[in-house]
């Protein structure tokens, strides 16, 4: 039967057996101690005696009645023997009753002790793969079962957040892919497969399809980058943050030179953190790509690194249109695009670049911050814990570039040594 395989039944039997053994051992010790103290023995020598009546003159006159007599010591031993037999019989009865009572008490107590386990099991049965909102929320004393329930609730919170994020990503990605696919389908139906379409219309359709497929390719690459970082299969090593910033700047040098932009550097040395250099380089590259896309021709882009307390920082500042204060909390959301959502060629961005930046930085134990005002440009700062960080203080709430202005000597003319100090 199922009840005999249950933990409650096994705990009941275990508790009852232990209680029975302890009580039996206690009674046995008491019995042996009493037995050795009183020395019980049966009467071995009996005598017949005739009752007599004592006269006033001192004579003993038999009255004709005969009785058995024994020594006083033997009578006491006989009494002790019968006492021990009675004690033994009552002890056996008491042990039987104690065992039966311990079974009942153990069943009740084990049921009360395992009641939280039943609550955990019921909550687990009610949780479905598509709905992880159910929680155990076990009350009562802070014991091991309460800790177990809280741990499961914490795990469910993380799973729920991960599944919600995954569903949101899938919904957003499907929405983003639906529009370019519809555009491609419309051009195919209207121009490329129509015998009445002119060469000019077909050329425009081909150009539109090319722009749309480029946008889809960029979106898919960003989605793959997001998925790779979620897998946690990347090996972290010591990373020189200033070297990462320099390499990211060199990667965008041709784009900056093509738009007549100047790259200015203010890089400190010995800025070492633990992380993935490729991922951090991609995060800095995304910030620089946005800066190149939004900066006006002839403007300057600042790339700087430094350290404040136990935090390292990498900052990218541009002279673009800036970001409204109402939108600054949303810039790192997936697929969010503000008024500056188009690149220099007029194509729509994927809206995943800054989301990938935040994901990379947070996976390194850091934070991404934005400091911007409309028409005054934007400064993006990546805060990363230093390799020797020992405090628990959060990163500063102000832009580090305010305390460390970029020297004018670091500015280079566009197209001539751009991206080199």
Secondary structure, 3 states (H helix, E strand, C coil): CHHHHCHHHHHHHHHHHHHHHHHHHHHHHHHHHHHHHHCCCCCCCCEEEEEEEECCCCCEEEEEEEEEECCHHHHHHHHHHHHHHHHHHHHHHHHHHHHHHHHHHHHHHHHHHCHHHHHHHHHHHHCECCECCCCCCCCCCCCHHHHHHHHHHHHHHHHHHHHHHHHHHHHHHHHHHHHHHHHHHHHHHHHHCCCCCCHHHHHHHHHHHHHHHHHHHHHHHHHHHHHHHHCCCCCCEEEEHHHHHHHHHHHCHHHHHHCCCEEEEECCCCCEEEECHHHHHHHHHHHHHHHHHHCCCCCEEEEEEEEECCEEEEEEECCCCCCCHHHCCCCCCCCCCCCCCECCCCCECCCCHHHHHHHHHHHCCCEEEEEECCCCCEEEEEEEECCCCCCCCCCCCCCHHHCCCCCHHHCCCCCCCCCCC
